[in-house]
């Protein structure tokens, strides 16, 4: 797992710098399915869940979070361990 985070960090460093963008759940599903466009995205699902998608490299890394703050932090810092929200 740590190996993949290092690769992800290197690939992000080699690509453009993206800022997290809020999108709808439908748009997020489309990004995950098509791997386009590249960038950092998040959406709110329900009352207390945020879904973050790092598609800066076209791999659509996806994590769930209980707070927007943790979601955005993870999108900006690939080394961060996502807090427990499996």
Secondary structure, 3 states (H helix, E strand, C coil): CHHHHHHHHHHHHHCCCCCEEECCHHHHHHHHHHCCCCCEEEEEECCCEEEEEECCCCCCEEEEECCHHHHHHHHHCCCCCCCCCC
